[in-house]
Amino acid sequence: MSAARKRVAVVGVGTMGSQAAWRLAARGAEVVGYDRFAPGHDRSAAGGETRIFRSAHFEDSRYVPLLKHADALWEQLQQEAGRELRRLTGCLLMGPTGHHQMATVLQSIAEHDLDHEVLDAEILAKRFPQYRIEDGDAAVLDRRAGFIRPELTIQTAARRAEQLGAVIRRYSTVREIVPVAGGVEIRTDSGSERFDTAVVTPGPWVNDLLPDLPWEVDVRRLVSAWYVPTTPEAWFGEERPAFIRTAPTHCYGLPSPDGISVKLGLSRALHQPAGDPNQLDRTVRPEELEIFSELIGRHMPDLHPDPTRLSVYMEGYTESSRPLVGPLPGAENVILLAGFSGHGFKLSPAFGDIAADLALDGTSPQPIDFISTVGRTEA
């Protein structure tokens, strides 16, 4: 069946669903999106005004071709929408020279000829004095990197999909996805609709919506905190890259676009279980800020120790930290995108395009074997 005649549901119009709706609509599919809230809301994984985009990858160098594909689609979406969704400011990837993630960064750079600089501890301290550098530290400056505006991006991708003919049913919670002969039935409180294929991007509601999923997705509650620097000229000068520190405590940060504060976040090991995603605890207790205070004291001493803003979000992690991308076992007309383990947003246009490939053609030219659900046994 051609894309122009194929009817596709997109369940969850957030980080991945908004991009999938855009790419499907761009190919002429008849798209209906469902979201329990509305595109761009802050009650799930996306929020906090900025997210990091980077070309170098220290989790697995196999992501780099997907990052390049995403990079091109970020440019395309900005052009089509006439809005700045991403700004390339660079990203510092810092840590001990012997750390395995630093080695993976260098491997991905060498394999894919990425635009970068390698900075030793002395150069790093002189050029970026806002960081306290430890013995043995080094950094890679990924030049094709920067920040993304998540809420604006999701709204923009969803709006672009609508301009191309998609229909988005806001405040419409999907209760059940039922494979039927030759298609899929989507059931909500308002009734049911029949589709040829469904792209399911449920975010932290994955376990609620798909309780029989053969892979575990650990949904965690994460805290973002904003701090004002005492030396703003260091953070908001000509160079203002995002940053990631690999060790001894894995963390990341982004100088805010308005030049006021620095947003800090932590890695999976420091997140608490989210519990029921419909009853997320959004209160940040004083003891939860202790790790931020330790990081500031050790690595960023010019940040004022008291945050000016705190926000709580959710993310879904697989055991391997690799996402689940592809058809559900026994339901080839249901395409799942879930468990992005904290590093999916920068790749979201590529994953939206891959979802469109799988929904319309049953296969994708992108190199997704290492994250595919097909034949997968581990999470």
Secondary structure, DSSP 8 states (H G I E B T S, - for coil): --TTT-EEEEE--SHHHHHHHHHHHHTT-EEEEE-SS-TT-SSSS--SS-EEE-S--SS-GGGHHHHHHHHHHHHHHHHHHTS--EE---EEEEEETT-HHHHHHHHHHHHHT--EEEEEHHHHHHH-TTS---TTEEEEEESS-EEE-HHHHHHHHHHHHHHTT-EEETT--EEEEEEETTEEEEEETTEEEEESEEEE--GGGHHHH-TT-SS--EEEEEEEEEE-BS-HHHHSSS---EEEE-SSS-EEEEE-TTSS-EEEEE-GGG-EE---GGG------GGGGHHHHHHHHHH-TTB-SS-SEEEEEEEEE-TTS--EEEEETTEEEEEEEE--TT--GGGHHHHHHHHHHHHHHS--SS--TTTBSTT----
